[in-house]
Amino acid sequence: MIRPLSPAPAAVLFDLDGTLVDSAPGITSGIAAALAAHDVAVPDQPALDAMVGPPLASSLLSVPGVDETNLAAVIDHYRRDYSARGLGDAAVFAGLDELLDELRAAGTALAVATSKPQTLAERLIARQGLRERLDVVVGSDPDETRPHPGKTAIVGEALQALGLGPGAPRTTMVGDRIFDVEGARGNDLPCLGVRWGSAPDGELEEAGAARIVDDVAGLREALRRIGAGPETTETTEAARAAEAAEAGRRHGI
């Protein structure tokens, strides 16, 4: 029997690549293959890893040798490779499917807000057995050569689909990149950052994530705090006093 998370948030919006699903191997190998097929020098692995999360067209246009004349062809090659092979290289990060079940059992509204094209996001989510756990999936336009709406617009659309608006109480975004933090901030929401994604060191801190967690246990606890609602001054002061007392005990003060 699934134990509902308690207290639980009213709604949680998850990023997809690098947050719910480890899709980096299929994405980066697909990008490398597409670039090589069009005689473009393939960046090193850290640069490829940094392309997991942002809009694909923006990432590709930062690569020397890719411009408006060959962008559509490179994307098309990548998408064909990703559909044939990359989707199968992905896996849900361990423990997150259980956490989704706990949230759903508690009545939390669940959404995915991703820069991935809507059709591919739906296919990946279905293949990973996550679709029945989610109320809403919002991605970007399938035509990646069009201007990308940005994560703020995508998060806003997901909120609207859940019947919510900016600043909805006990609601948060969960993501692994600066774009998730910015998308949440643009909708007056906190963002919980996860370290298991593709963000370079320090990115989530500099972006201003409300809290950054190292593992699913940490995310579960951070979501409980969101579910409990805003801390009162008395609660905050009591928590700080307890932390100070514990620090003193550890140091023999």
Sequence and secondary structure as in RCSB ss.txt:
>XXXX:A:sequence
MIRPLSPAPAAVLFDLDGTLVDSAPGITSGIAAALAAHDVAVPDQPALDAMVGPPLASSLLSVPGVDETNLAAVI
DHYRRDYSARGLGDAAVFAGLDELLDELRAAGTALAVATSKPQTLAERLIARQGLRERLDVVVGSDPDETRPHPG
KTAIVGEALQALGLGPGAPRTTMVGDRIFDVEGARGNDLPCLGVRWGSAPDGELEEAGAARIVDDVAGLREALRR
IGAGPETTETTEAARAAEAAEAGRRHGI
>XXXX:A:secstr
     SS  SEEEE SBTTTEE HHHHHHHHHHHHHHTT     HHHHHTTSSS HHHHHHTSTT  TTTHHHHH
HHHHHHHHHTGGGG EE TTHHHHHHHHHHTT EEEEEEEEEHHHHHHHHHHTT GGG SEEEEE S TTS    
HHHHHHHHHHHTT  TT TTEEEEESSHHHHHHHHTTT  EEEETTSS  TTHHHHHT SEEESSHHHHHHHHHH
HHH S  HHHHHHHHHHHHHHHHHHTT 
